């Protein structure tokens, strides 16, 4: 398979109003297009790769736990379960180019105005492109958090 071709997009918006407006063969041309008055709100330039055939793929796994200060599972909003494990396959080359691991353990106050109506809670999230490592680190961090909340550690 030949190397992918880089193209530069002029895009705007986020989530449901995200749009790719046009593609350019150089970043310079895409940036020049943004300088014009196109009527897009806060346009930006982003890189895409074009492939001749199905590109290689990689896997990302994300495991997450939400518990109250008492160690009991809580759901944020109605659509989330207190604990979940999600593994997804992505086309293309993993931009990290290496095994990456992201660990976030947040203590969060209740914030009704932001839609978080559950009491103060802890949110543990572990993600990365090595599914076994994600599971191992998640298990260790979950055990440490639960022990801390139960008063078993300092």
N, C-alpha and C positions, 0 to 999 in steps of 0.2 A: 504494500500500500504506500502511495506517495505521501509526502508530508502535507498536512492540512494547510490551507491558504488562510491567512489572516485578513479579516475585513473589519471595518470600523463602522459602528452604527451611531446614528443620532437618535437618541431615545428621550422619553420624558415620562413623568408620572411614576407611580409605584402601585403595587398590588393590583387592584381591579382596574385602575386607569393607566397602567403601564402600557406604553406603545413604543415599538421600533418604527421610526418614520422613514429612514432611508439608510442605505449601506454605501460605504466608500472603500476604495482600495488602499487608501492611506489615512493615517491618523490626522495628518496635517489638513487634508481636504475635509474631514469630518469636523475638525475644530473650526475651520473657516466657515463651514455651513452654519455652525451654532452662532457665529458672530453676526449673521444676517438676521433680519426680522422675519421669522417664520411663524410667529404666533404661538409657539409651544411654550408652556409654562415650565421654567427651569430645565431646559434641555441639557443633556449630558452625552458624552462620548463613551462608548464601551466596545470592547473587543470581542469578536466571535471567531470561531474556527470553522471553515468549510471543509468537508471531507468528501472524497470521491466515493467511498463505500462506508459501511458501518464502522465507526471508530472503535477503538478499544473501550473498555468500560472499567469502572471501579465501584467498590461498595462503600457505603457510609452507614454506620450504625449509631443510633442515638438512644440512650436510655435515660429516663427521667422519673423522679420521685418528688411528690409534694406531700409534706407532713406538717401538722400543727406543732406548736411548741410542746404539746403533750405526747408527741410521737405518733399520733393517730393520723391516718391518711386523710387528706382533704382534696376536694376537686376545685380547681380554679375555673370559674365560669361553669356552664352546664355541659360544654362539649368536651372537656378534658377528664380523663380518668386520673386518679391519684398517682398511678404508676404505669408506665408504658415503655415498650421496647419496639423500636422501628428500624428496620434495615432496608435500605433502598439501593438500587443499582442505578448508576449514572453513566451516560455515554460521554465519551471524551477522555481527556487526560486529567487526572487529579491535579489541580493547580498547586497543591502543596509539594508534589514531586517526592514525597517521603511519607513515612508513617507519621501521622499527626494524631494528637490526642488533646481534646479540649475538656477541661473539668471546670464546672462552675457550681459553687455552693453559695447560695444567696439566702440571707435572712431578710424577709420582707414584711413590712408593716401592712396591715389592712389599709386599703385605699378605695373606699366606695366610689369616689368620683372617677376612678380609672377602671371601674368595672370589677375590681377585685373586692368582693364582699366577704370573703372568708376571713377568719381571724388571722392574726400574725402567723406566718408560716415559714418553713424552710423549703427551698427548691434546689434539688440536686440534679444536675444534668451532666452526663458524660457522653461525648461523641468523638468519632474518629473513623479512620479508614482501615483499621485493623479490628474486626468484630470481636475476636477473642480477647484482645487487650482491653477493649471498651468494657466487656462483660466483667473481666477480672477487676479492673479499677473501680467500676460501678459497685460491685459487690463489696469491695474493701471500704469504699467511702460511705456506702449505705450502712454497713455494720458500725463504722465509727460514729456516724451521725446518730443512729438509733441508740448506741451505748451512751453517747454524750447526753442525749435528751432524757434517758432513763437515769442519769446521774451516776453511771458506772465508771466514768472517766473524768479526769480533771480538765 
